[in-house]
Amino acid sequence: MDVAVNAPGVFLTVTSPSSTTVSFPTHNCSSYGHHVSSSSSPLGGLRPLRKQQQQQQQQSFRERLVRRYHHHRHGINIRHCFHKPNPIIKGINFINTDASSSVFTSATSSASAVSIGSSSSTLGLLEVREIRERSNKWQWKGHTINYFVHGGEEKGPDNNGNPSSNSTPNSNSTSNSRPPLLLVHGFGASIAHWRRNIMTLSQSYTVYAIDLLGFGASDKPVDFEYTMEVWAQLILDFLDEIVQRPTVLIGNSVGSLACVIAASEPTQSLVRGLVLLNCAGGMNNKAIVDDWRIKLLLPLLWFFDFLLKQRGIASLLFDRVKQRDNLRNILFSVYGNKEFVDEDLIEIIREPTHDDGALDAFVSIVTGPPGPNPVQLMPRITLPVLVLWGDQDPFTPLDGPVGKYFLSLPSQQPNIRLFVLEGVGHCPHDDRPDLVHENLLPWLTHLPVT
């Protein structure tokens, strides 16, 4: 049996002696992209779907999704048929990125209806160089954490990396009555991944962004056990020591899950709301094993973990992953808007991989425990929650276990709103920032006053 990585960090390819080949995601593995063949094989007849078959299944799923969840009080048009309103199903919005397409709005808030295709809500890029130059350092449990703040309350640390004594919010600032925002990146990313969002959001809010331990310009300790719980505690301590006010957490991928864990902590009082962008099901590929097809592959996932724990193999794989062309291919596979896969984005992902401890962090995260999953955590959360989900996500697809679970939440928990962004990938905030802002900003303005 041969094991190889195809588009490193995205798909693990396994070829059996009978030449049966299976490719599956190495991050947040789900049922997406696999099909059960009638032919027998040592792997249970699993074979990858061809691209055309995947696209057909995705389109079919989107149509079923519309039929099931979007019969709002105004009704919807599917192809040439009008479907009568259904006022019972609330909270989900299906948004097409084509400006000429229909926009499906929720019955719960007509004020959040927006014009799709306009970029007026996005002011532009914050230069990566400026983010680096203006970043601050904070000492957390013996580790240096990198963070950035932009807006009305730009609070810097003292010489010891702790918040300065005069870093209280400006009572004259118009943003003082609005909650600050904390942006939490996903796997392999950093503060600069929010470069298309910070300027727009900071027009009305104080915006913080943080590099999680092991990523970006934060420390990457060797022989450290990275867990979702560690990142969640980092977020809570950052709110307590640096922000010092109830805050809306905005996360992508594993950053979303870290925010969910933080918000579900029963003793916390500083999370005002949650915004989840394609939330991960766990820290790595062992998170979602409910699907029987994935259970068949679980031994191979553990074998892959074993290989990664061999430092020589891990080093070779990591060196291949961080090659510029490979990173570009990975990003192309997870972005719907290919134009935004630029050299700056590649460098944002690539530069921290050269830091001491980057390899150790990579291995620990990929091979460690997946941590708590959203199914366990979301029922505990009564705070306002906005979920934005790109439907072209190969990591956490809508028709996978995590996507299906989040699609079911608005009908179960009235505090949750969900927007499906058609044609958008795993990182909506950078893939289509205009759509994210057009749905995020109205939701923020309607947060209940505390």
PATIBA-777703 format. One record per residue (C-alpha): residue number from 1; residue in one letter; x negated, y negated, z. Coordinates in nm, 4 decimals, always signed. Each point is the difference from the previous one (the first is absolute). Example, Ala and Ser with C-alpha at 12.3 -4.5 7.8 and 13.67 -1.06 7.14 Angstrom:
! PATIBA-777703
(1, "a", (-1.2300, +0.4500, +0.7800)),
(2, "s", (-0.1370, -0.3440, -0.0660)),
//
This chain:
! PATIBA-777703
(1, "m", (+0.0000, +0.0000, +0.0000)),
(2, "d", (-0.1358, -0.3415, -0.0971)),
(3, "v", (+0.0855, -0.3145, +0.1930)),
(4, "a", (-0.0603, -0.3423, -0.1490)),
(5, "v", (+0.1256, -0.3525, +0.0395)),
(6, "n", (+0.1678, -0.1517, -0.3023)),
(7, "a", (+0.0199, -0.3785, +0.0328)),
(8, "p", (-0.1743, +0.0197, +0.3372)),
(9, "g", (+0.2101, -0.0699, +0.3021)),
(10, "v", (+0.3208, +0.0459, -0.1942)),
(11, "f", (+0.0332, +0.3571, -0.1252)),
(12, "l", (-0.1661, +0.3219, +0.1110)),
(13, "t", (-0.0206, +0.2519, -0.2849)),
(14, "v", (-0.0143, +0.3701, +0.0848)),
(15, "t", (-0.0651, +0.2620, -0.2694)),
(16, "s", (+0.0603, +0.3644, +0.0857)),
(17, "p", (-0.1838, +0.2968, -0.1585)),
(18, "s", (+0.2986, +0.0492, -0.2311)),
(19, "s", (-0.0522, -0.3554, -0.1316)),
(20, "t", (+0.3111, -0.1306, +0.1745)),
(21, "t", (-0.0608, -0.3662, +0.0789)),
(22, "v", (+0.1798, -0.2056, +0.2618)),
(23, "s", (-0.0512, -0.3709, +0.0608)),
(24, "f", (+0.1419, -0.1612, +0.3093)),
(25, "p", (-0.0487, -0.3285, +0.1885)),
(26, "t", (-0.2644, -0.0060, +0.2692)),
(27, "h", (+0.1809, -0.2810, +0.1839)),
(28, "n", (+0.3537, +0.0354, +0.1365)),
(29, "c", (+0.0636, +0.3157, -0.1967)),
(30, "s", (+0.3607, +0.0446, -0.1104)),
(31, "s", (+0.2020, +0.2038, -0.2431)),
(32, "y", (-0.0576, -0.2525, -0.2751)),
(33, "g", (-0.1623, +0.1268, -0.3182)),
(34, "h", (+0.0406, +0.3744, +0.0475)),
(35, "h", (+0.2207, +0.2573, -0.1634)),
(36, "v", (+0.0678, +0.3648, +0.0752)),
(37, "s", (-0.0871, +0.2175, -0.2966)),
(38, "s", (+0.1654, +0.3312, -0.0763)),
(39, "s", (-0.3428, +0.1547, -0.0533)),
(40, "s", (-0.1697, +0.1612, +0.2949)),
(41, "s", (-0.3295, -0.1303, +0.1298)),
(42, "p", (-0.2066, +0.0141, +0.3191)),
(43, "l", (+0.1329, -0.3480, +0.0819)),
(44, "g", (+0.3664, +0.0911, -0.0178)),
(45, "g", (+0.0565, -0.1114, -0.3570)),
(46, "l", (-0.0712, -0.3662, +0.0644)),
(47, "r", (-0.1096, -0.2065, -0.2950)),
(48, "p", (-0.0200, -0.3761, -0.0545)),
(49, "l", (+0.2716, -0.1745, -0.1931)),
(50, "r", (-0.0944, -0.1634, -0.3237)),
(51, "k", (+0.0201, -0.3778, -0.0011)),
(52, "q", (+0.3121, -0.0038, -0.2173)),
(53, "q", (+0.1772, +0.2426, +0.2336)),
(54, "q", (-0.0964, -0.2123, +0.3006)),
(55, "q", (+0.1382, -0.3126, -0.1663)),
(56, "q", (+0.3247, +0.1791, -0.0874)),
(57, "q", (+0.0414, +0.1203, +0.3572)),
(58, "q", (-0.0727, -0.3485, +0.1363)),
(59, "q", (+0.2564, -0.1581, -0.2325)),
(60, "s", (+0.2596, +0.2615, +0.0928)),
(61, "f", (-0.0699, -0.0587, +0.3671)),
(62, "r", (+0.0365, -0.3780, -0.0376)),
(63, "e", (+0.3377, +0.0458, -0.1669)),
(64, "r", (+0.1177, +0.2279, +0.2803)),
(65, "l", (-0.1337, -0.2504, +0.2507)),
(66, "v", (+0.2029, -0.2802, -0.1528)),
(67, "r", (+0.3151, +0.2099, -0.0049)),
(68, "r", (-0.0394, +0.1033, +0.3602)),
(69, "y", (-0.1184, -0.3148, +0.1735)),
(70, "h", (+0.0936, -0.3069, -0.1998)),
(71, "h", (+0.3774, -0.0119, -0.0185)),
(72, "h", (+0.0083, -0.3340, +0.1763)),
(73, "r", (+0.3047, -0.2197, +0.0223)),
(74, "h", (-0.0731, -0.1558, -0.3403)),
(75, "g", (-0.0278, +0.3390, -0.1734)),
(76, "i", (-0.2819, +0.1017, -0.2325)),
(77, "n", (-0.0544, +0.0695, -0.3673)),
(78, "i", (-0.1738, +0.3236, -0.0958)),
(79, "r", (-0.0633, +0.0148, -0.3724)),
(80, "h", (+0.3377, -0.1089, -0.1411)),
(81, "c", (+0.2213, +0.1130, +0.2884)),
(82, "f", (+0.1196, -0.2203, +0.2855)),
(83, "h", (+0.0169, +0.1684, +0.3403)),
(84, "k", (+0.2451, -0.1416, +0.2515)),
(85, "p", (-0.1312, -0.1536, +0.3220)),
(86, "n", (-0.0614, +0.2108, +0.3073)),
(87, "p", (-0.0150, -0.2233, +0.3097)),
(88, "i", (-0.1036, +0.2862, +0.2283)),
(89, "i", (-0.3570, +0.0478, -0.1234)),
(90, "k", (-0.2038, -0.3033, +0.1061)),
(91, "g", (-0.3563, -0.1185, +0.0273)),
(92, "i", (-0.1683, +0.1298, -0.3172)),
(93, "n", (-0.0864, -0.2085, -0.3042)),
(94, "f", (-0.1214, +0.1369, -0.3328)),
(95, "i", (-0.2056, -0.2648, -0.1816)),
(96, "n", (-0.1141, +0.0239, -0.3596)),
(97, "t", (-0.3185, -0.1890, -0.0839)),
(98, "d", (+0.1377, -0.0874, -0.3437)),
(99, "a", (+0.1383, -0.3542, +0.0184)),
(100, "s", (+0.2783, +0.0896, -0.2417)),
(101, "s", (+0.1205, +0.2944, +0.2074)),
(102, "s", (+0.2771, +0.0008, +0.2561)),
(103, "v", (-0.0886, -0.0709, +0.3614)),
(104, "f", (+0.1786, +0.2078, +0.2607)),
(105, "t", (+0.0521, -0.1953, +0.3223)),
(106, "s", (+0.1014, +0.1206, +0.3416)),
(107, "a", (+0.3431, -0.0536, +0.1455)),
(108, "t", (-0.1603, -0.0943, +0.3288)),
(109, "s", (-0.1496, -0.3318, -0.1128)),
(110, "s", (+0.0794, -0.1764, -0.3233)),
(111, "a", (-0.2438, -0.2719, +0.1016)),
(112, "s", (-0.2877, +0.2349, -0.0756)),
(113, "a", (+0.0928, +0.0320, -0.3664)),
(114, "v", (-0.2880, -0.1314, -0.2086)),
(115, "s", (-0.0906, -0.0535, -0.3610)),
(116, "i", (-0.2299, +0.2772, -0.1124)),
(117, "g", (-0.2807, -0.0793, -0.2393)),
(118, "s", (-0.0744, -0.3465, +0.1359)),
(119, "s", (-0.3439, -0.0588, +0.1487)),
(120, "s", (+0.0963, -0.3274, +0.1653)),
(121, "s", (-0.0178, +0.1597, +0.3461)),
(122, "t", (-0.3680, +0.0909, -0.0459)),
(123, "l", (-0.2505, -0.2844, +0.0295)),
(124, "g", (-0.3089, +0.1864, -0.1148)),
(125, "l", (-0.3198, +0.1658, +0.1112)),
(126, "l", (-0.2043, -0.0703, +0.3068)),
(127, "e", (-0.3594, +0.0482, -0.1104)),
(128, "v", (-0.1752, +0.3019, +0.1478)),
(129, "r", (-0.3032, -0.2177, +0.0708)),
(130, "e", (+0.2113, -0.2363, +0.2116)),
(131, "i", (+0.1463, +0.2900, +0.1962)),
(132, "r", (-0.3506, +0.1224, +0.0816)),
(133, "e", (-0.1281, -0.3435, +0.0979)),
(134, "r", (+0.2952, -0.0821, +0.2247)),
(135, "s", (+0.0433, +0.3368, +0.1688)),
(136, "n", (-0.0314, +0.0284, +0.3782)),
(137, "k", (-0.1389, +0.2710, +0.2258)),
(138, "w", (+0.1697, +0.1481, +0.3060)),
(139, "q", (-0.1496, +0.2433, +0.2485)),
(140, "w", (+0.2250, +0.2983, +0.0673)),
(141, "k", (-0.1100, +0.2863, +0.2247)),
(142, "g", (-0.3644, -0.0494, -0.0953)),
(143, "h", (+0.0716, -0.0300, -0.3731)),
(144, "t", (+0.0006, -0.3081, -0.2224)),
(145, "i", (+0.3286, -0.0544, -0.1826)),
(146, "n", (+0.0243, -0.2317, -0.2993)),
(147, "y", (+0.3096, -0.2170, -0.0408)),
(148, "f", (+0.1257, -0.3006, -0.1921)),
(149, "v", (+0.2550, -0.2677, +0.0843)),
(150, "h", (+0.1577, -0.2576, -0.2282)),
(151, "g", (+0.2754, -0.2474, +0.0774)),
(152, "g", (+0.1143, -0.2308, +0.2779)),
(153, "e", (-0.1704, +0.1705, +0.2941)),
(154, "e", (-0.3461, +0.0849, -0.1272)),
(155, "k", (-0.1473, +0.1260, +0.3251)),
(156, "g", (-0.3654, +0.0922, +0.0059)),
(157, "p", (-0.1912, +0.2015, +0.2600)),
(158, "d", (-0.2595, -0.1282, +0.2437)),
(159, "n", (-0.3664, +0.0968, -0.0184)),
(160, "n", (+0.0763, +0.3371, +0.1593)),
(161, "g", (+0.2530, +0.0938, -0.2643)),
(162, "n", (+0.2986, -0.0650, +0.2262)),
(163, "p", (+0.2804, -0.2534, -0.0504)),
(164, "s", (-0.1061, -0.3495, +0.1008)),
(165, "s", (+0.1660, -0.1767, +0.2920)),
(166, "n", (+0.1434, -0.2700, -0.2263)),
(167, "s", (+0.1491, +0.2453, -0.2459)),
(168, "t", (+0.3609, -0.0500, +0.1044)),
(169, "p", (+0.2600, -0.0515, -0.2718)),
(170, "n", (+0.0544, -0.3536, -0.1215)),
(171, "s", (+0.3352, -0.1065, +0.1426)),
(172, "n", (+0.0357, -0.2638, -0.2722)),
(173, "s", (-0.0373, +0.2512, -0.2807)),
(174, "t", (+0.3136, +0.0750, -0.1978)),
(175, "s", (-0.1125, +0.3624, -0.0154)),
(176, "n", (-0.0049, +0.0230, +0.3802)),
(177, "s", (+0.3692, +0.0932, +0.0104)),
(178, "r", (-0.0610, +0.2774, -0.2510)),
(179, "p", (-0.1714, +0.3267, +0.0870)),
(180, "p", (-0.3582, +0.0509, -0.1143)),
(181, "l", (-0.0667, +0.2814, -0.2453)),
(182, "l", (-0.2665, +0.2704, +0.0307)),
(183, "l", (-0.1035, +0.1743, -0.3235)),
(184, "v", (-0.1363, +0.3547, +0.0363)),
(185, "h", (-0.1638, +0.1622, -0.3038)),
(186, "g", (+0.0110, +0.3621, -0.1150)),
(187, "f", (-0.2598, +0.2744, -0.0471)),
(188, "g", (-0.3276, -0.1219, -0.1495)),
(189, "a", (+0.1150, -0.3625, -0.0158)),
(190, "s", (-0.0663, -0.3114, +0.2079)),
(191, "i", (+0.1167, -0.3561, +0.0673)),
(192, "a", (-0.0793, -0.1066, -0.3569)),
(193, "h", (+0.2647, +0.2394, -0.1332)),
(194, "w", (+0.2490, -0.2668, +0.1170)),
(195, "r", (-0.1647, -0.2739, -0.2070)),
(196, "r", (+0.3129, -0.0402, -0.2159)),
(197, "n", (+0.2260, -0.0422, +0.3043)),
(198, "i", (-0.1739, -0.2109, +0.2629)),
(199, "m", (+0.0370, -0.3373, -0.1735)),
(200, "t", (+0.3715, +0.0474, -0.0670)),
(201, "l", (+0.0878, +0.1301, +0.3451)),
(202, "s", (-0.2085, -0.2631, +0.1798)),
(203, "q", (+0.2138, -0.2790, -0.1454)),
(204, "s", (+0.2577, +0.0787, +0.2669)),
(205, "y", (-0.1747, +0.2354, +0.2431)),
(206, "t", (-0.3281, +0.0439, +0.1780)),
(207, "v", (-0.1530, +0.3038, -0.1686)),
(208, "y", (-0.2461, +0.2354, +0.1646)),
(209, "a", (-0.1681, +0.2907, -0.1770)),
(210, "i", (-0.2212, +0.2639, +0.1557)),
(211, "d", (-0.2557, +0.2575, -0.1127)),
(212, "l", (+0.0828, +0.3225, +0.1814)),
(213, "l", (-0.2859, +0.1752, +0.1754)),
(214, "g", (-0.1882, +0.1995, -0.2651)),
(215, "f", (+0.0960, -0.2282, -0.2896)),
(216, "g", (-0.0986, -0.3310, -0.1552)),
(217, "a", (-0.2438, -0.2058, +0.2065)),
(218, "s", (+0.0999, +0.1581, +0.3322)),
(219, "d", (-0.2318, +0.2445, +0.1735)),
(220, "k", (-0.0198, +0.3578, -0.1243)),
(221, "p", (-0.1257, +0.1927, +0.3022)),
(222, "v", (-0.1706, +0.3353, -0.0554)),
(223, "d", (+0.1319, +0.3103, +0.1799)),
(224, "f", (+0.3270, -0.1786, +0.0662)),
(225, "e", (+0.3398, +0.1701, -0.0182)),
(226, "y", (+0.2232, -0.2189, -0.2134)),
(227, "t", (+0.3706, +0.0465, +0.0684)),
(228, "m", (+0.3226, -0.1812, -0.0781)),
(229, "e", (+0.0430, -0.0639, +0.3719)),
(230, "v", (-0.3372, -0.1789, +0.0163)),
(231, "w", (+0.1052, -0.2387, -0.2766)),
(232, "a", (+0.3400, -0.0588, +0.1617)),
(233, "q", (-0.1661, -0.0905, +0.3301)),
(234, "l", (-0.2392, -0.2293, -0.1863)),
(235, "i", (+0.2997, -0.1838, -0.1472)),
(236, "l", (+0.1731, -0.0368, +0.3375)),
(237, "d", (-0.3177, -0.1263, +0.1681)),
(238, "f", (-0.0553, -0.2468, -0.2845)),
(239, "l", (+0.3500, -0.1398, +0.0517)),
(240, "d", (-0.0594, -0.0259, +0.3734)),
(241, "e", (-0.3469, -0.1582, -0.0083)),
(242, "i", (-0.0117, -0.1994, -0.3248)),
(243, "v", (+0.3496, -0.0805, -0.1278)),
(244, "q", (+0.1682, -0.0242, +0.3423)),
(245, "r", (+0.3494, -0.0321, -0.1466)),
(246, "p", (+0.2742, +0.2364, -0.1242)),
(247, "t", (-0.1093, +0.0875, -0.3535)),
(248, "v", (+0.1383, +0.1591, -0.3152)),
(249, "l", (-0.2207, +0.2910, -0.1063)),
(250, "i", (-0.0409, +0.0534, -0.3755)),
(251, "g", (-0.1802, +0.3167, -0.1051)),
(252, "n", (-0.0780, +0.2045, -0.3084)),
(253, "s", (-0.0411, +0.3796, -0.0101)),
(254, "v", (-0.1807, +0.1197, +0.3153)),
(255, "g", (+0.0037, -0.3615, +0.1166)),
(256, "s", (+0.3799, +0.0210, -0.0037)),
(257, "l", (-0.0062, +0.3157, +0.2078)),
(258, "a", (-0.2383, -0.1592, +0.2511)),
(259, "c", (+0.2481, -0.2878, +0.0308)),
(260, "v", (+0.2877, +0.2455, +0.0523)),
(261, "i", (-0.1918, +0.1744, +0.2789)),
(262, "a", (-0.0786, -0.3350, +0.1628)),
(263, "a", (+0.3622, -0.1170, -0.0218)),
(264, "s", (+0.1299, +0.3277, +0.1447)),
(265, "e", (-0.2118, -0.0369, +0.3138)),
(266, "p", (+0.2638, -0.0437, +0.2750)),
(267, "t", (-0.2040, -0.2452, +0.2092)),
(268, "q", (-0.0911, -0.2406, -0.2808)),
(269, "s", (+0.1713, -0.3397, -0.0195)),
(270, "l", (-0.1935, -0.1801, -0.2740)),
(271, "v", (+0.1408, +0.1591, -0.3167)),
(272, "r", (+0.2813, -0.2156, -0.1394)),
(273, "g", (+0.0682, +0.1976, -0.3184)),
(274, "l", (-0.1445, +0.2506, -0.2465)),
(275, "v", (-0.0644, -0.0164, -0.3740)),
(276, "l", (-0.1041, +0.3340, -0.1497)),
(277, "l", (-0.1463, +0.0208, -0.3508)),
(278, "n", (-0.0018, +0.3620, -0.1213)),
(279, "c", (-0.0522, +0.1373, +0.3485)),
(280, "a", (-0.2261, +0.3036, +0.0324)),
(281, "g", (+0.1208, +0.3226, +0.1559)),
(282, "g", (-0.3221, +0.0462, +0.1957)),
(283, "m", (-0.3694, -0.0808, +0.0060)),
(284, "n", (-0.0818, +0.2621, -0.2634)),
(285, "n", (+0.1260, +0.2847, -0.2167)),
(286, "k", (+0.1041, +0.2262, +0.2896)),
(287, "a", (+0.2852, -0.2296, +0.0972)),
(288, "i", (+0.2819, +0.1338, -0.2157)),
(289, "v", (+0.0224, +0.3788, -0.0125)),
(290, "d", (+0.3777, +0.0494, +0.0149)),
(291, "d", (+0.0268, +0.0754, -0.3694)),
(292, "w", (-0.0536, +0.3749, -0.0561)),
(293, "r", (-0.2239, -0.0631, -0.3004)),
(294, "i", (-0.2359, -0.2090, +0.2108)),
(295, "k", (-0.0041, +0.2664, +0.2706)),
(296, "l", (-0.1392, +0.2379, -0.2608)),
(297, "l", (-0.2832, -0.2435, -0.0641)),
(298, "l", (-0.0732, -0.0771, +0.3653)),
(299, "p", (-0.2834, +0.2577, +0.0256)),
(300, "l", (-0.1673, -0.1729, -0.2938)),
(301, "l", (+0.0327, -0.3347, +0.1760)),
(302, "w", (-0.1707, +0.1427, +0.3064)),
(303, "f", (-0.2708, +0.1467, -0.2254)),
(304, "f", (-0.0486, -0.3449, -0.1514)),
(305, "d", (-0.0390, -0.1403, +0.3534)),
(306, "f", (-0.2625, +0.2666, +0.0722)),
(307, "l", (-0.1963, -0.1025, -0.3093)),
(308, "l", (+0.0136, -0.3663, +0.0995)),
(309, "k", (-0.1427, +0.0784, +0.3412)),
(310, "q", (-0.3166, +0.1266, -0.1719)),
(311, "r", (-0.1949, -0.3244, -0.0131)),
(312, "g", (-0.1792, +0.0746, -0.3261)),
(313, "i", (+0.3251, +0.0761, -0.1812)),
(314, "a", (+0.1737, -0.2979, +0.1596)),
(315, "s", (-0.2807, -0.2328, -0.1037)),
(316, "l", (+0.0125, +0.1178, -0.3619)),
(317, "l", (+0.3774, -0.0386, -0.0119)),
(318, "f", (-0.0064, -0.3422, +0.1655)),
(319, "d", (-0.2689, -0.1218, -0.2402)),
(320, "r", (+0.2194, +0.1076, -0.2888)),
(321, "v", (+0.3126, -0.1565, +0.1474)),
(322, "k", (-0.1605, -0.3422, +0.0336)),
(323, "q", (-0.1320, -0.0158, -0.3559)),
(324, "r", (+0.1490, -0.3005, -0.1739)),
(325, "d", (+0.1582, +0.1940, -0.2876)),
(326, "n", (+0.1538, +0.2556, +0.2341)),
(327, "l", (+0.1448, -0.2698, +0.2234)),
(328, "r", (+0.1469, -0.1687, -0.3062)),
(329, "n", (+0.1657, +0.3267, -0.1057)),
(330, "i", (+0.1412, +0.0558, +0.3477)),
(331, "l", (+0.1410, -0.3520, +0.0141)),
(332, "f", (+0.1508, +0.0317, -0.3471)),
(333, "s", (+0.1815, +0.3120, +0.1212)),
(334, "v", (+0.1596, -0.1780, +0.2976)),
(335, "y", (+0.0788, -0.3424, -0.1525)),
(336, "g", (+0.3004, -0.0595, -0.2219)),
(337, "n", (-0.1389, -0.3383, -0.1056)),
(338, "k", (-0.3322, +0.1007, -0.1585)),
(339, "e", (-0.0973, -0.3638, -0.0660)),
(340, "f", (-0.0608, -0.0506, +0.3713)),
(341, "v", (-0.2599, +0.2771, +0.0138)),
(342, "d", (-0.2825, -0.2488, -0.0439)),
(343, "e", (-0.3691, -0.0042, +0.0915)),
(344, "d", (+0.0704, -0.1849, +0.3246)),
(345, "l", (+0.2361, +0.2757, +0.1117)),
(346, "i", (-0.2544, +0.2694, -0.0822)),
(347, "e", (-0.2651, -0.1865, +0.1974)),
(348, "i", (+0.2389, -0.0491, +0.2951)),
(349, "i", (+0.0307, +0.3775, +0.0254)),
(350, "r", (-0.3602, +0.0826, -0.0913)),
(351, "e", (-0.2101, -0.2414, +0.2053)),
(352, "p", (+0.0798, +0.1377, +0.3501)),
(353, "t", (-0.0865, +0.3551, -0.1150)),
(354, "h", (-0.3694, -0.0951, +0.0125)),
(355, "d", (+0.0136, -0.0868, +0.3724)),
(356, "d", (-0.1607, +0.2209, +0.2626)),
(357, "g", (+0.2652, +0.2325, +0.1344)),
(358, "a", (+0.2248, -0.0236, -0.3069)),
(359, "l", (-0.0530, +0.3663, -0.0903)),
(360, "d", (+0.0696, +0.1099, +0.3578)),
(361, "a", (+0.3198, -0.2049, +0.0066)),
(362, "f", (+0.1125, +0.1490, -0.3319)),
(363, "v", (-0.0554, +0.3587, +0.1170)),
(364, "s", (+0.1604, -0.0571, +0.3406)),
(365, "i", (+0.3109, -0.1601, -0.1495)),
(366, "v", (+0.0496, +0.2562, -0.2764)),
(367, "t", (-0.0617, +0.3046, +0.2218)),
(368, "g", (+0.1485, -0.1246, +0.3278)),
(369, "p", (+0.3477, +0.0573, +0.1441)),
(370, "p", (+0.2776, -0.1707, -0.2000)),
(371, "g", (+0.1511, -0.1563, +0.3105)),
(372, "p", (+0.3658, -0.0833, +0.0690)),
(373, "n", (+0.2273, -0.0158, -0.3027)),
(374, "p", (+0.2812, -0.2453, -0.0824)),
(375, "v", (+0.2711, +0.2601, +0.0611)),
(376, "q", (-0.1033, +0.0101, +0.3655)),
(377, "l", (-0.0427, -0.3753, +0.0380)),
(378, "m", (+0.2592, -0.1925, -0.2004)),
(379, "p", (+0.3041, +0.1002, +0.2127)),
(380, "r", (-0.1686, -0.1681, +0.2997)),
(381, "i", (-0.0277, -0.3370, -0.1736)),
(382, "t", (+0.2856, -0.2483, +0.0403)),
(383, "l", (-0.1934, -0.3015, -0.1315)),
(384, "p", (+0.0869, -0.1436, -0.3438)),
(385, "v", (-0.1750, +0.2074, -0.2673)),
(386, "l", (-0.0501, -0.0807, -0.3678)),
(387, "v", (-0.1168, +0.2845, -0.2246)),
(388, "l", (-0.1365, -0.0751, -0.3484)),
(389, "w", (-0.0773, +0.3047, -0.2127)),
(390, "g", (-0.1633, +0.0195, -0.3424)),
(391, "d", (+0.1585, +0.2863, -0.1907)),
(392, "q", (-0.3159, +0.0819, -0.2008)),
(393, "d", (-0.1979, +0.1105, +0.3055)),
(394, "p", (-0.1897, +0.3302, -0.0499)),
(395, "f", (-0.0949, +0.0206, +0.3704)),
(396, "t", (+0.3394, -0.0495, +0.1680)),
(397, "p", (+0.2527, +0.0325, -0.2840)),
(398, "l", (+0.3679, -0.0705, +0.0521)),
(399, "d", (+0.0879, +0.3605, -0.0763)),
(400, "g", (-0.2536, +0.1322, +0.2528)),
(401, "p", (+0.0732, +0.0727, +0.3670)),
(402, "v", (-0.1071, -0.3444, +0.1267)),
(403, "g", (+0.1790, -0.1940, -0.2729)),
(404, "k", (+0.3223, +0.1952, +0.0414)),
(405, "y", (-0.0082, -0.0533, +0.3754)),
(406, "f", (-0.0365, -0.3771, -0.0319)),
(407, "l", (+0.2760, -0.0118, -0.2617)),
(408, "s", (+0.2341, +0.1581, +0.2527)),
(409, "l", (-0.0771, -0.2464, +0.2801)),
(410, "p", (+0.2135, -0.3060, -0.0953)),
(411, "s", (+0.3180, +0.2062, +0.0255)),
(412, "q", (-0.1093, +0.1293, +0.3424)),
(413, "q", (-0.1590, -0.3069, +0.1622)),
(414, "p", (+0.1622, -0.3420, -0.0567)),
(415, "n", (-0.3247, -0.1810, +0.0870)),
(416, "i", (-0.1693, +0.1303, -0.3175)),
(417, "r", (+0.0131, -0.1558, -0.3479)),
(418, "l", (-0.1610, +0.1728, -0.2970)),
(419, "f", (-0.0927, -0.1249, -0.3474)),
(420, "v", (-0.1126, +0.2388, -0.2734)),
(421, "l", (-0.2382, -0.1783, -0.2402)),
(422, "e", (+0.0183, +0.1664, -0.3391)),
(423, "g", (-0.3250, +0.0346, -0.1943)),
(424, "v", (-0.2112, -0.0849, +0.3069)),
(425, "g", (-0.2661, +0.2259, +0.1509)),
(426, "h", (-0.1430, +0.0810, +0.3427)),
(427, "c", (-0.1121, -0.3562, +0.0846)),
(428, "p", (+0.2979, -0.2285, -0.0789)),
(429, "h", (-0.1533, -0.3080, +0.1642)),
(430, "d", (-0.2903, -0.0025, -0.2478)),
(431, "d", (+0.1745, +0.1780, -0.2885)),
(432, "r", (+0.3011, -0.2344, -0.0214)),
(433, "p", (-0.0437, -0.2721, +0.2649)),
(434, "d", (+0.2799, -0.2069, -0.1539)),
(435, "l", (+0.2554, +0.2740, +0.0695)),
(436, "v", (-0.1304, +0.0493, +0.3520)),
(437, "h", (+0.0212, -0.3710, +0.0806)),
(438, "e", (+0.3452, -0.0385, -0.1548)),
(439, "n", (+0.1345, +0.2671, +0.2324)),
(440, "l", (-0.2193, -0.0592, +0.3040)),
(441, "l", (+0.0430, -0.3759, +0.0437)),
(442, "p", (+0.3842, -0.0005, +0.0156)),
(443, "w", (-0.0111, +0.2898, +0.2449)),
(444, "l", (-0.2430, -0.1905, +0.2239)),
(445, "t", (+0.2231, -0.3083, +0.0068)),
(446, "h", (+0.2930, +0.2107, +0.1224)),
(447, "l", (-0.1831, +0.1599, +0.2920)),
(448, "p", (+0.2001, -0.0480, +0.3211)),
(449, "v", (-0.1335, -0.2684, +0.2322)),
(450, "t", (-0.1575, +0.1399, +0.3158)),
//
